[in-house]
Amino acid sequence: MSVYEGAMALPLCRLYLITPPGLDDLAAFGHTLAQALDAGDVAALQIRLKDVADEIITAAVHVLLPIAQARGVAVILNDRPDLAARLGCDGVHVGQSDASLTEARKIMGAAAMIGVTCHDSLHLAMEAAEGGADYVAFGAFFPTTTKDVTTHAELDLLTGWQADMVIPCVAIGGITVENVRGIARAGADFAAVSAGVWAYADGPAAAVKALNHEIAAGVTERG
C-alpha cells in the first residue's frame, strides 16, 4: 500500500497542499515546507510547476519529495506522469487537457495514485471514476489568483458526490482558513490549498494549524 492509499483510507477531510506557482529558492522553500508539514495533518503535497523546463521540475522533486515522504505525506506531480514515474512520486494529477487517465495509468502503474480535474462536472467525475481514477477534483469553489479558472463549483456538488460515490473527492480553488470549514462540512475528502497556506499572514505553519482546526470543526458539523 502506498502512502497516499493509506491517507485515502481515512474518512475525514484532510489537507492536500499545492506548491506555489514558482519556487525560486528551493532550499528556503524546503525549510518552509518542513515547518508547515510538522505543524499539523497533511495528506499530500502536489508539486505544481507550470511551463517550466523538466530540469526545474526534477530539481524541485529531488528537494521536496524526501521532506514530504519522511513525514508520511504523499507527493503528487502535476501534469507529468512520465516525470512522476521516473522521479519516484507517489502519483500524478492530470487535467482535462493533459495526459489521459489511461495513459497516466499505463505509465505510472497500478499502485500509483492518479487524480483527475473534473471542474464542476459530475459527468467528467463519473467518467474518471469509471476509468479507474483514485480521486476526482472539483473546483473552483472560490475566487483564486493561483491559476486561471473558467468554472465555478457549488458546495452541494461535494455533498452529492460524498453521498453517492466511493471515490474520494478533492475540493480546490481559493480555499483558505476562512472558508475551509464549509468545504469540510459539505463533504470534501480533501481540501486543496495553495496560497491559503503559503501567503497566510502568520506563516505557513500557522496556516496548517488553523486549517486543521477549521476542518475538524466542519467535519463535526457534518455529523
Z-matrix of the N, CA and C atoms (Angstrom, degrees):
N
C 1 1.476
C 2 1.525 1 109.37
N 3 1.335 2 116.94 1 132.61
C 4 1.455 3 120.60 2 179.60
C 5 1.516 4 110.09 3 -78.06
N 6 1.325 5 115.81 4 165.87
C 7 1.460 6 121.28 5 177.04
C 8 1.521 7 110.24 6 -56.09
N 9 1.333 8 115.50 7 -42.40
C 10 1.454 9 118.73 8 -175.17
C 11 1.516 10 111.90 9 -72.70
N 12 1.312 11 117.87 10 -33.69
C 13 1.457 12 119.96 11 176.60
C 14 1.520 13 110.18 12 -62.24
N 15 1.341 14 116.78 13 -38.97
C 16 1.447 15 119.72 14 176.84
C 17 1.515 16 111.20 15 -64.17
N 18 1.339 17 116.35 16 -39.32
C 19 1.454 18 120.24 17 178.69
C 20 1.520 19 110.24 18 -63.93
N 21 1.329 20 116.75 19 -43.08
C 22 1.454 21 120.76 20 -175.77
C 23 1.538 22 111.89 21 -68.34
N 24 1.329 23 117.81 22 -18.57
C 25 1.457 24 119.84 23 -178.00
C 26 1.530 25 111.63 24 -73.19
N 27 1.329 26 117.19 25 -18.49
C 28 1.447 27 120.22 26 -178.28
C 29 1.529 28 110.12 27 -78.68
N 30 1.339 29 117.74 28 139.96
C 31 1.456 30 120.56 29 -174.71
C 32 1.520 31 114.45 30 -81.58
N 33 1.315 32 118.91 31 -15.37
C 34 1.449 33 121.16 32 -174.05
C 35 1.526 34 111.98 33 -83.26
N 36 1.307 35 115.13 34 155.25
C 37 1.464 36 120.14 35 174.28
C 38 1.526 37 108.81 36 -67.67
N 39 1.329 38 115.86 37 135.56
C 40 1.470 39 120.48 38 -178.02
C 41 1.519 40 110.06 39 -133.29
N 42 1.309 41 114.96 40 161.88
C 43 1.462 42 120.73 41 179.94
C 44 1.519 43 111.64 42 -78.04
N 45 1.321 44 114.42 43 141.86
C 46 1.468 45 123.94 44 176.53
C 47 1.525 46 104.30 45 -130.69
N 48 1.322 47 116.67 46 101.73
C 49 1.458 48 120.28 47 -175.78
C 50 1.524 49 111.53 48 -84.00
N 51 1.319 50 115.70 49 145.99
C 52 1.459 51 122.67 50 175.84
C 53 1.528 52 107.88 51 -123.12
N 54 1.308 53 116.15 52 132.23
C 55 1.464 54 119.64 53 -177.99
C 56 1.522 55 111.29 54 -62.30
N 57 1.329 56 117.65 55 159.13
C 58 1.465 57 120.58 56 172.27
C 59 1.529 58 109.98 57 -61.80
N 60 1.340 59 117.21 58 161.71
C 61 1.475 60 119.76 59 -178.39
C 62 1.520 61 114.12 60 -61.57
N 63 1.326 62 117.44 61 -28.54
C 64 1.452 63 120.62 62 179.63
C 65 1.520 64 110.81 63 -134.46
N 66 1.330 65 116.01 64 142.89
C 67 1.462 66 121.15 65 -179.95
C 68 1.520 67 108.20 66 -125.46
N 69 1.322 68 116.38 67 84.71
C 70 1.457 69 120.88 68 -174.81
C 71 1.525 70 112.47 69 -72.60
N 72 1.324 71 116.28 70 -34.24
C 73 1.468 72 120.89 71 -179.64
C 74 1.523 73 107.93 72 -123.08
N 75 1.317 74 116.28 73 92.54
C 76 1.459 75 120.93 74 -174.93
C 77 1.525 76 112.56 75 -62.71
N 78 1.324 77 116.95 76 -39.16
C 79 1.460 78 119.29 77 -178.66
C 80 1.525 79 110.34 78 -63.76
N 81 1.324 80 116.92 79 -44.15
C 82 1.461 81 121.10 80 179.80
C 83 1.523 82 110.41 81 -65.31
N 84 1.336 83 116.69 82 -41.93
C 85 1.457 84 118.44 83 -179.84
C 86 1.525 85 110.73 84 -67.77
N 87 1.322 86 117.25 85 -36.19
C 88 1.458 87 120.14 86 177.04
C 89 1.520 88 111.28 87 -57.97
N 90 1.320 89 116.45 88 -40.99
C 91 1.467 90 120.97 89 177.72
C 92 1.523 91 110.84 90 -64.91
N 93 1.330 92 115.64 91 -43.97
C 94 1.466 93 120.62 92 178.36
C 95 1.519 94 110.73 93 -62.73
N 96 1.330 95 115.98 94 -42.34
C 97 1.463 96 120.55 95 179.32
C 98 1.521 97 110.95 96 -61.22
N 99 1.305 98 117.08 97 -45.88
C 100 1.460 99 120.60 98 -179.59
C 101 1.524 100 110.65 99 -58.40
N 102 1.324 101 117.22 100 -43.66
C 103 1.462 102 120.73 101 178.95
C 104 1.528 103 110.90 102 -63.17
N 105 1.331 104 116.19 103 -40.99
C 106 1.462 105 120.06 104 -179.53
C 107 1.528 106 111.17 105 -65.45
N 108 1.324 107 116.52 106 -44.22
C 109 1.463 108 120.17 107 -178.69
C 110 1.528 109 111.74 108 -68.25
N 111 1.319 110 116.97 109 -28.80
C 112 1.455 111 120.69 110 178.46
C 113 1.528 112 112.59 111 -78.37
N 114 1.332 113 116.24 112 -9.42
C 115 1.465 114 120.04 113 -173.76
C 116 1.520 115 113.57 114 -87.63
N 117 1.333 116 117.85 115 -14.10
C 118 1.464 117 119.81 116 -178.37
C 119 1.510 118 111.63 117 173.52
N 120 1.318 119 115.51 118 179.16
C 121 1.464 120 121.38 119 -175.39
C 122 1.525 121 112.32 120 -65.63
N 123 1.320 122 116.06 121 127.16
C 124 1.464 123 123.52 122 173.98
C 125 1.524 124 107.11 123 -137.44
N 126 1.328 125 116.97 124 128.54
C 127 1.462 126 120.59 125 -178.29
C 128 1.517 127 112.48 126 -84.47
N 129 1.330 128 116.32 127 -40.59
C 130 1.463 129 119.30 128 -171.74
C 131 1.515 130 111.04 129 -151.80
N 132 1.308 131 114.42 130 156.54
C 133 1.459 132 122.86 131 173.15
C 134 1.518 133 107.87 132 -123.87
N 135 1.324 134 116.41 133 120.72
C 136 1.458 135 119.99 134 173.45
C 137 1.526 136 109.26 135 -96.57
N 138 1.320 137 115.47 136 123.09
C 139 1.468 138 120.52 137 174.87
C 140 1.525 139 106.56 138 -88.54
N 141 1.329 140 114.94 139 110.08
C 142 1.460 141 121.00 140 -174.39
C 143 1.530 142 109.19 141 -121.09
N 144 1.327 143 115.83 142 100.03
C 145 1.459 144 122.09 143 179.19
C 146 1.518 145 107.48 144 -126.80
N 147 1.318 146 115.72 145 106.11
C 148 1.460 147 121.46 146 -174.51
C 149 1.528 148 110.82 147 -92.62
N 150 1.334 149 114.78 148 143.71
C 151 1.463 150 121.66 149 172.06
C 152 1.519 151 113.48 150 56.07
N 153 1.313 152 116.34 151 42.50
C 154 1.462 153 121.31 152 175.46
C 155 1.529 154 108.70 153 -126.47
N 156 1.308 155 115.93 154 163.30
C 157 1.465 156 121.21 155 -178.90
C 158 1.525 157 110.79 156 -68.04
N 159 1.327 158 115.41 157 153.04
C 160 1.464 159 120.74 158 178.56
C 161 1.525 160 111.70 159 -56.45
N 162 1.331 161 116.06 160 -33.51
C 163 1.460 162 119.91 161 -179.29
C 164 1.524 163 111.80 162 -62.84
N 165 1.323 164 116.77 163 -34.89
C 166 1.462 165 120.56 164 179.86
C 167 1.520 166 110.21 165 -71.42
N 168 1.328 167 116.64 166 -42.46
C 169 1.466 168 120.12 167 177.00
C 170 1.522 169 110.00 168 -62.68
N 171 1.319 170 116.20 169 -44.17
C 172 1.459 171 121.00 170 -179.85
C 173 1.516 172 111.44 171 -59.78
N 174 1.324 173 116.52 172 -44.65
C 175 1.466 174 120.53 173 179.34
C 176 1.520 175 110.88 174 -62.27
N 177 1.325 176 116.23 175 -40.63
C 178 1.467 177 120.14 176 179.86
C 179 1.518 178 110.82 177 -64.18
N 180 1.316 179 117.23 178 -44.05
C 181 1.467 180 120.41 179 179.89
C 182 1.522 181 110.56 180 -63.64
N 183 1.312 182 116.83 181 -41.95
C 184 1.461 183 119.93 182 -178.69
C 185 1.525 184 111.95 183 -60.52
N 186 1.339 185 116.80 184 -34.73
C 187 1.462 186 120.50 185 -179.67
C 188 1.521 187 111.64 186 -82.57
N 189 1.341 188 117.04 187 -44.85
C 190 1.461 189 120.72 188 -169.50
C 191 1.524 190 114.29 189 -85.71
N 192 1.333 191 117.27 190 -33.08
C 193 1.459 192 119.99 191 -176.87
C 194 1.535 193 113.08 192 -58.27
N 195 1.314 194 119.61 193 -48.79
C 196 1.468 195 117.75 194 -179.57
C 197 1.521 196 113.19 195 -65.28
N 198 1.327 197 117.66 196 -31.94
C 199 1.464 198 120.78 197 178.08
C 200 1.520 199 109.87 198 -63.80
N 201 1.335 200 115.99 199 -45.20
C 202 1.457 201 120.74 200 -178.71
C 203 1.525 202 111.69 201 -71.27
N 204 1.311 203 116.98 202 -50.74
C 205 1.461 204 119.58 203 -175.16
C 206 1.524 205 112.46 204 -64.84
N 207 1.323 206 117.80 205 -30.29
C 208 1.464 207 120.39 206 177.17
C 209 1.517 208 111.72 207 -64.06
N 210 1.335 209 116.44 208 -19.93
C 211 1.464 210 122.34 209 -179.32
C 212 1.527 211 111.51 210 -106.52
N 213 1.319 212 116.95 211 14.39
C 214 1.454 213 120.64 212 178.96
C 215 1.510 214 114.17 213 73.19
N 216 1.317 215 116.52 214 20.93
C 217 1.469 216 122.22 215 -179.60
C 218 1.521 217 108.53 216 -102.82
N 219 1.316 218 117.03 217 124.43
C 220 1.457 219 121.17 218 -178.64
C 221 1.525 220 110.54 219 -74.32
N 222 1.316 221 116.05 220 148.27
C 223 1.461 222 122.26 221 179.85
C 224 1.523 223 109.32 222 -110.24
N 225 1.309 224 115.34 223 120.47
C 226 1.460 225 123.47 224 -179.83
C 227 1.517 226 107.82 225 -114.04
N 228 1.315 227 117.60 226 126.45
C 229 1.463 228 121.09 227 177.69
C 230 1.521 229 109.55 228 -95.45
N 231 1.299 230 116.42 229 136.50
C 232 1.456 231 121.00 230 179.58
C 233 1.525 232 110.91 231 -80.53
N 234 1.310 233 116.25 232 135.70
C 235 1.474 234 124.12 233 167.72
C 236 1.524 235 116.88 234 77.46
N 237 1.325 236 119.61 235 -34.51
C 238 1.454 237 121.83 236 -162.49
C 239 1.527 238 113.78 237 -116.05
N 240 1.329 239 117.68 238 85.48
C 241 1.460 240 118.95 239 177.84
C 242 1.527 241 113.02 240 -62.57
N 243 1.323 242 116.94 241 -30.70
C 244 1.463 243 119.35 242 179.69
C 245 1.524 244 111.45 243 -63.47
N 246 1.333 245 115.88 244 -46.94
C 247 1.460 246 119.31 245 178.54
C 248 1.526 247 111.10 246 -71.23
N 249 1.326 248 116.70 247 -37.89
C 250 1.466 249 119.95 248 179.99
C 251 1.522 250 110.84 249 -58.84
N 252 1.326 251 116.48 250 -43.60
C 253 1.463 252 120.62 251 179.59
C 254 1.531 253 110.90 252 -66.97
N 255 1.316 254 115.95 253 -43.86
C 256 1.469 255 119.68 254 -176.87
C 257 1.519 256 112.70 255 -68.15
N 258 1.329 257 116.57 256 -32.32
C 259 1.460 258 120.56 257 -173.79
C 260 1.531 259 113.12 258 -95.41
N 261 1.328 260 117.41 259 0.40
C 262 1.454 261 120.21 260 175.39
C 263 1.515 262 115.40 261 81.28
N 264 1.326 263 117.36 262 24.68
C 265 1.466 264 120.26 263 176.81
C 266 1.526 265 109.95 264 -70.53
N 267 1.320 266 115.83 265 157.69
C 268 1.456 267 120.59 266 179.63
C 269 1.518 268 112.41 267 -76.08
N 270 1.326 269 116.50 268 -21.09
C 271 1.450 270 119.04 269 -178.48
C 272 1.513 271 111.78 270 -173.28
N 273 1.327 272 114.10 271 -173.38
C 274 1.457 273 121.12 272 -178.99
C 275 1.521 274 108.27 273 -142.55
N 276 1.326 275 115.49 274 148.51
C 277 1.461 276 121.38 275 174.86
C 278 1.520 277 107.74 276 -115.26
N 279 1.325 278 116.56 277 127.39
C 280 1.461 279 120.15 278 -178.07
C 281 1.529 280 110.08 279 -119.95
N 282 1.327 281 114.24 280 141.04
C 283 1.449 282 120.99 281 175.57
C 284 1.515 283 110.46 282 -91.37
N 285 1.325 284 115.61 283 179.07
C 286 1.461 285 119.95 284 -178.12
C 287 1.521 286 112.43 285 -68.25
N 288 1.320 287 117.72 286 -21.38
C 289 1.469 288 120.72 287 179.81
C 290 1.525 289 112.42 288 -106.25
N 291 1.327 290 117.23 289 8.09
C 292 1.460 291 121.08 290 178.50
C 293 1.530 292 109.94 291 -95.76
N 294 1.317 293 116.05 292 -161.49
C 295 1.465 294 120.42 293 175.36
C 296 1.525 295 109.20 294 -57.74
N 297 1.325 296 116.02 295 145.51
C 298 1.459 297 119.65 296 179.47
C 299 1.522 298 110.32 297 -70.06
N 300 1.327 299 115.97 298 160.12
C 301 1.455 300 121.20 299 176.16
C 302 1.528 301 110.93 300 -58.35
N 303 1.320 302 116.49 301 -41.86
C 304 1.461 303 120.57 302 179.58
C 305 1.524 304 111.31 303 -62.00
N 306 1.335 305 115.76 304 -44.05
C 307 1.461 306 120.35 305 179.35
C 308 1.521 307 110.89 306 -65.73
N 309 1.333 308 116.00 307 -42.98
C 310 1.460 309 119.86 308 179.82
C 311 1.520 310 111.30 309 -61.83
N 312 1.325 311 117.19 310 -41.60
C 313 1.460 312 120.69 311 -179.95
C 314 1.534 313 110.66 312 -65.88
N 315 1.311 314 116.06 313 -40.44
C 316 1.466 315 120.20 314 179.38
C 317 1.520 316 110.95 315 -61.54
N 318 1.328 317 115.97 316 -39.75
C 319 1.463 318 120.63 317 -178.31
C 320 1.517 319 111.58 318 -75.80
N 321 1.347 320 115.96 319 -42.97
C 322 1.466 321 121.13 320 -171.39
C 323 1.524 322 113.57 321 -85.41
N 324 1.338 323 116.58 322 -28.28
C 325 1.457 324 119.29 323 -179.01
C 326 1.519 325 112.41 324 95.74
N 327 1.315 326 114.80 325 168.13
C 328 1.464 327 121.42 326 -172.37
C 329 1.520 328 113.27 327 -67.33
N 330 1.325 329 117.88 328 -29.03
C 331 1.460 330 120.62 329 -174.19
C 332 1.520 331 113.49 330 -83.73
N 333 1.315 332 117.61 331 -13.63
C 334 1.464 333 120.92 332 -175.71
C 335 1.525 334 111.19 333 -73.68
N 336 1.324 335 115.49 334 152.46
C 337 1.450 336 121.91 335 175.79
C 338 1.529 337 108.49 336 -90.70
N 339 1.324 338 116.55 337 122.86
C 340 1.462 339 120.87 338 -179.61
C 341 1.516 340 109.46 339 -123.87
N 342 1.325 341 115.28 340 122.75
C 343 1.450 342 121.87 341 177.96
C 344 1.510 343 110.66 342 -113.01
N 345 1.326 344 116.19 343 152.91
C 346 1.460 345 121.72 344 -175.04
C 347 1.524 346 110.14 345 -130.83
N 348 1.328 347 116.39 346 131.15
C 349 1.455 348 121.83 347 173.18
C 350 1.522 349 109.50 348 -70.27
N 351 1.327 350 116.11 349 128.22
C 352 1.466 351 120.42 350 -178.70
C 353 1.524 352 112.61 351 -124.88
N 354 1.337 353 116.93 352 8.08
C 355 1.467 354 122.99 353 176.72
C 356 1.532 355 110.09 354 53.84
N 357 1.339 356 116.86 355 -121.96
C 358 1.464 357 120.30 356 179.15
C 359 1.524 358 111.15 357 -114.07
N 360 1.342 359 116.22 358 25.15
C 361 1.461 360 121.61 359 -168.91
C 362 1.529 361 113.15 360 -108.60
N 363 1.322 362 116.06 361 115.40
C 364 1.452 363 120.02 362 172.15
C 365 1.524 364 111.17 363 -64.77
N 366 1.321 365 116.03 364 -34.26
C 367 1.470 366 120.43 365 -179.99
C 368 1.527 367 110.56 366 -61.23
N 369 1.336 368 116.63 367 -48.92
C 370 1.465 369 120.05 368 178.94
C 371 1.525 370 110.66 369 -62.75
N 372 1.328 371 116.95 370 -38.28
C 373 1.455 372 120.42 371 -179.32
C 374 1.523 373 111.34 372 -67.14
N 375 1.330 374 116.32 373 -40.79
C 376 1.461 375 119.65 374 177.92
C 377 1.523 376 110.75 375 -63.63
N 378 1.334 377 116.79 376 -42.23
C 379 1.464 378 120.36 377 177.67
C 380 1.530 379 110.83 378 -60.52
N 381 1.337 380 115.82 379 -43.28
C 382 1.464 381 119.83 380 -179.68
C 383 1.526 382 110.52 381 -64.46
N 384 1.321 383 116.58 382 -43.54
C 385 1.469 384 120.10 383 179.40
C 386 1.520 385 111.26 384 -62.08
N 387 1.320 386 115.68 385 -45.23
C 388 1.464 387 120.15 386 179.06
C 389 1.525 388 111.73 387 -65.94
N 390 1.348 389 116.38 388 -27.10
C 391 1.453 390 120.45 389 -179.90
C 392 1.516 391 114.05 390 -84.27
N 393 1.326 392 116.95 391 -1.90
C 394 1.455 393 119.91 392 175.71
C 395 1.515 394 115.42 393 100.88
N 396 1.325 395 118.53 394 16.44
C 397 1.467 396 120.47 395 176.04
C 398 1.518 397 109.73 396 -64.69
N 399 1.317 398 115.87 397 148.54
C 400 1.460 399 120.43 398 178.31
C 401 1.514 400 112.09 399 -89.22
N 402 1.321 401 117.23 400 -21.20
C 403 1.460 402 121.65 401 171.17
C 404 1.514 403 109.14 402 -157.63
N 405 1.328 404 115.16 403 158.69
C 406 1.457 405 121.16 404 174.47
C 407 1.521 406 108.06 405 -118.44
N 408 1.316 407 116.62 406 148.32
C 409 1.461 408 121.52 407 -178.72
C 410 1.517 409 110.11 408 -117.18
N 411 1.323 410 115.94 409 125.32
C 412 1.460 411 122.50 410 177.78
C 413 1.527 412 110.13 411 -107.90
N 414 1.323 413 116.48 412 146.99
C 415 1.453 414 120.98 413 175.97
C 416 1.517 415 111.28 414 162.10
N 417 1.294 416 117.97 415 177.97
C 418 1.455 417 125.94 416 3.68
C 419 1.530 418 110.56 417 -87.90
N 420 1.341 419 115.33 418 140.86
C 421 1.454 420 119.93 419 -179.56
C 422 1.521 421 112.31 420 -86.42
N 423 1.329 422 116.51 421 -26.92
C 424 1.454 423 121.14 422 -178.87
C 425 1.532 424 108.65 423 -139.28
N 426 1.324 425 117.86 424 161.86
C 427 1.470 426 120.19 425 177.23
C 428 1.527 427 110.42 426 -58.39
N 429 1.314 428 115.94 427 142.01
C 430 1.460 429 120.55 428 -178.97
C 431 1.516 430 110.52 429 -143.45
N 432 1.322 431 115.81 430 147.36
C 433 1.463 432 121.35 431 175.47
C 434 1.518 433 111.30 432 -105.24
N 435 1.333 434 116.99 433 -1.56
C 436 1.465 435 120.38 434 -178.09
C 437 1.524 436 111.97 435 -69.88
N 438 1.338 437 116.81 436 -34.76
C 439 1.458 438 120.80 437 179.56
C 440 1.518 439 109.08 438 -150.78
N 441 1.326 440 115.86 439 159.81
C 442 1.458 441 120.57 440 175.00
C 443 1.525 442 108.79 441 -75.97
N 444 1.330 443 116.28 442 128.65
C 445 1.456 444 120.22 443 179.96
C 446 1.516 445 109.96 444 -123.79
N 447 1.317 446 114.84 445 145.79
C 448 1.466 447 120.42 446 -179.08
C 449 1.521 448 111.65 447 -119.35
N 450 1.333 449 117.27 448 -2.31
C 451 1.458 450 120.43 449 -178.99
C 452 1.523 451 109.87 450 -126.76
N 453 1.328 452 115.50 451 151.28
C 454 1.461 453 121.47 452 175.34
C 455 1.518 454 108.35 453 -125.45
N 456 1.309 455 115.75 454 123.72
C 457 1.464 456 121.06 455 -179.44
C 458 1.521 457 110.01 456 -100.10
N 459 1.325 458 115.95 457 144.51
C 460 1.458 459 121.99 458 178.22
C 461 1.530 460 109.98 459 -97.31
N 462 1.321 461 115.95 460 153.18
C 463 1.462 462 120.33 461 -176.66
C 464 1.521 463 113.09 462 -61.49
N 465 1.321 464 117.50 463 -30.51
C 466 1.466 465 118.69 464 -178.66
C 467 1.523 466 112.48 465 -66.53
N 468 1.336 467 117.35 466 -16.58
C 469 1.460 468 120.53 467 173.93
C 470 1.526 469 110.01 468 -62.58
N 471 1.331 470 116.78 469 -40.81
C 472 1.460 471 121.65 470 178.32
C 473 1.528 472 110.99 471 -66.24
N 474 1.327 473 115.97 472 -42.56
C 475 1.459 474 120.62 473 -178.22
C 476 1.531 475 111.21 474 -63.29
N 477 1.329 476 115.37 475 -44.58
C 478 1.457 477 119.91 476 179.26
C 479 1.510 478 112.24 477 -65.02
N 480 1.318 479 116.30 478 -42.31
C 481 1.464 480 119.99 479 179.75
C 482 1.522 481 110.43 480 -63.93
N 483 1.314 482 117.27 481 -43.56
C 484 1.452 483 121.65 482 -179.07
C 485 1.525 484 111.30 483 -61.89
N 486 1.325 485 116.30 484 -35.73
C 487 1.459 486 120.53 485 -177.41
C 488 1.520 487 112.62 486 -74.24
N 489 1.335 488 116.97 487 -31.66
C 490 1.462 489 120.32 488 -169.94
C 491 1.520 490 115.35 489 -108.51
N 492 1.345 491 117.75 490 -19.85
C 493 1.459 492 120.23 491 -170.29
C 494 1.524 493 112.00 492 -122.29
N 495 1.332 494 115.42 493 152.45
C 496 1.458 495 121.66 494 178.16
C 497 1.526 496 111.03 495 -90.64
N 498 1.339 497 117.17 496 -34.95
C 499 1.464 498 121.26 497 -177.94
C 500 1.521 499 109.58 498 -61.71
N 501 1.338 500 119.12 499 128.94
C 502 1.459 501 121.28 500 -178.97
C 503 1.531 502 112.67 501 -63.33
N 504 1.324 503 114.72 502 153.50
C 505 1.461 504 120.10 503 176.66
C 506 1.526 505 110.23 504 -119.84
N 507 1.317 506 114.36 505 142.61
C 508 1.457 507 122.84 506 177.10
C 509 1.525 508 107.94 507 -110.51
N 510 1.319 509 116.56 508 130.56
C 511 1.461 510 121.52 509 174.61
C 512 1.512 511 108.54 510 -96.44
N 513 1.337 512 116.43 511 136.61
C 514 1.453 513 120.72 512 -175.64
C 515 1.529 514 110.01 513 -142.30
N 516 1.315 515 115.37 514 152.59
C 517 1.455 516 119.67 515 173.10
C 518 1.510 517 114.03 516 111.74
N 519 1.341 518 116.67 517 96.26
C 520 1.448 519 121.48 518 174.27
C 521 1.509 520 115.43 519 70.04
N 522 1.318 521 118.12 520 21.77
C 523 1.466 522 121.02 521 -177.16
C 524 1.533 523 109.99 522 -79.08
N 525 1.317 524 115.71 523 132.38
C 526 1.463 525 122.91 524 -176.62
C 527 1.522 526 109.91 525 -137.42
N 528 1.313 527 115.47 526 176.75
C 529 1.463 528 120.94 527 174.99
C 530 1.524 529 110.34 528 -57.13
N 531 1.329 530 115.88 529 -35.58
C 532 1.461 531 120.68 530 -174.95
C 533 1.526 532 113.70 531 -72.04
N 534 1.323 533 117.97 532 -25.96
C 535 1.474 534 118.60 533 -174.91
C 536 1.524 535 114.84 534 -121.78
N 537 1.320 536 118.53 535 -2.08
C 538 1.472 537 119.89 536 -174.93
C 539 1.525 538 112.44 537 -68.35
N 540 1.338 539 117.78 538 -25.25
C 541 1.464 540 119.00 539 -179.68
C 542 1.526 541 110.71 540 -59.96
N 543 1.328 542 116.41 541 -42.18
C 544 1.456 543 119.87 542 178.53
C 545 1.515 544 112.66 543 -64.67
N 546 1.333 545 117.04 544 -34.99
C 547 1.464 546 122.09 545 177.21
C 548 1.524 547 110.01 546 -63.21
N 549 1.332 548 116.50 547 -46.21
C 550 1.468 549 120.87 548 179.54
C 551 1.519 550 110.57 549 -66.47
N 552 1.317 551 116.76 550 -41.85
C 553 1.469 552 120.74 551 -178.96
C 554 1.532 553 110.94 552 -64.23
N 555 1.332 554 116.29 553 -34.77
C 556 1.470 555 120.17 554 -177.56
C 557 1.517 556 112.83 555 -72.02
N 558 1.347 557 117.76 556 -20.23
C 559 1.457 558 118.97 557 175.41
C 560 1.509 559 116.46 558 121.72
N 561 1.335 560 118.78 559 10.32
C 562 1.465 561 119.82 560 176.93
C 563 1.521 562 110.07 561 -64.01
N 564 1.314 563 116.54 562 138.58
C 565 1.456 564 120.63 563 173.36
C 566 1.524 565 110.96 564 -79.84
N 567 1.334 566 115.29 565 -30.34
C 568 1.455 567 121.35 566 -179.66
C 569 1.521 568 109.24 567 -141.57
N 570 1.322 569 116.04 568 142.15
C 571 1.461 570 122.42 569 176.07
C 572 1.523 571 108.04 570 -111.84
N 573 1.334 572 116.21 571 113.36
C 574 1.463 573 121.42 572 -178.56
C 575 1.520 574 109.22 573 -87.08
N 576 1.325 575 115.84 574 125.47
C 577 1.455 576 121.25 575 -175.11
C 578 1.524 577 109.73 576 -133.12
N 579 1.317 578 116.03 577 135.24
C 580 1.458 579 121.22 578 175.46
C 581 1.529 580 109.70 579 -121.44
N 582 1.329 581 117.19 580 -86.38
C 583 1.466 582 120.52 581 -177.98
C 584 1.522 583 111.95 582 -59.61
N 585 1.322 584 117.13 583 -29.07
C 586 1.459 585 120.77 584 178.87
C 587 1.521 586 113.27 585 -61.95
N 588 1.327 587 116.65 586 -17.85
C 589 1.465 588 121.62 587 174.05
C 590 1.518 589 110.72 588 -102.20
N 591 1.324 590 116.95 589 -54.91
C 592 1.466 591 120.60 590 -170.90
C 593 1.526 592 113.05 591 -70.46
N 594 1.332 593 117.68 592 -26.39
C 595 1.463 594 120.78 593 179.75
C 596 1.531 595 112.43 594 -104.67
N 597 1.306 596 117.44 595 11.39
C 598 1.464 597 120.97 596 -178.85
C 599 1.527 598 109.56 597 -63.94
N 600 1.318 599 115.96 598 136.72
C 601 1.462 600 121.18 599 -171.95
C 602 1.526 601 113.12 600 -57.91
N 603 1.327 602 117.26 601 -37.53
C 604 1.463 603 120.80 602 -178.08
C 605 1.527 604 113.20 603 -92.65
N 606 1.335 605 116.94 604 6.94
C 607 1.456 606 121.27 605 177.11
C 608 1.515 607 113.28 606 101.31
N 609 1.326 608 117.10 607 157.45
C 610 1.463 609 121.65 608 -176.67
C 611 1.527 610 114.73 609 -59.64
N 612 1.325 611 118.11 610 -38.99
C 613 1.465 612 119.35 611 -179.60
C 614 1.526 613 110.49 612 -63.57
N 615 1.323 614 116.45 613 -42.26
C 616 1.465 615 120.16 614 177.71
C 617 1.524 616 110.42 615 -64.63
N 618 1.322 617 116.47 616 -35.49
C 619 1.467 618 120.32 617 178.94
C 620 1.518 619 110.94 618 -63.74
N 621 1.325 620 117.21 619 -44.75
C 622 1.468 621 120.43 620 -179.98
C 623 1.525 622 110.43 621 -61.63
N 624 1.318 623 116.94 622 -42.24
C 625 1.468 624 120.37 623 177.20
C 626 1.525 625 110.82 624 -60.31
N 627 1.330 626 115.61 625 -48.84
C 628 1.461 627 120.29 626 -176.91
C 629 1.524 628 111.50 627 -66.69
N 630 1.317 629 117.37 628 -40.29
C 631 1.461 630 121.06 629 178.64
C 632 1.519 631 111.07 630 -61.95
N 633 1.327 632 116.96 631 -43.74
C 634 1.460 633 119.84 632 179.07
C 635 1.520 634 111.65 633 -64.10
N 636 1.316 635 116.90 634 -37.24
C 637 1.462 636 120.46 635 176.99
C 638 1.520 637 110.70 636 -61.98
N 639 1.330 638 116.69 637 -46.37
C 640 1.456 639 121.27 638 -178.53
C 641 1.534 640 111.65 639 -69.34
N 642 1.317 641 116.61 640 -37.04
C 643 1.466 642 120.25 641 176.91
C 644 1.522 643 110.57 642 -62.21
N 645 1.329 644 116.74 643 -46.15
C 646 1.461 645 120.21 644 179.13
C 647 1.518 646 111.21 645 -59.45
N 648 1.335 647 116.46 646 -39.39
C 649 1.453 648 119.83 647 178.66
C 650 1.523 649 110.80 648 -65.89
N 651 1.327 650 116.37 649 -40.07
C 652 1.454 651 119.89 650 179.06
C 653 1.516 652 113.75 651 -65.91
N 654 1.333 653 116.50 652 -39.94
C 655 1.459 654 121.30 653 178.21
C 656 1.526 655 109.73 654 -65.12
N 657 1.322 656 116.98 655 -39.96
C 658 1.464 657 120.76 656 177.81
C 659 1.525 658 111.12 657 -62.53
N 660 1.318 659 115.88 658 -40.99
C 661 1.451 660 120.65 659 178.97
C 662 1.528 661 111.14 660 -67.78
N 663 1.322 662 116.19 661 -30.22
C 664 1.464 663 120.70 662 177.70
C 665 1.522 664 110.90 663 -62.17
N 666 1.336 665 114.82 664 -32.96
C 667 1.462 666 120.55 665 178.82
C 668 1.503 667 111.50 666 71.73
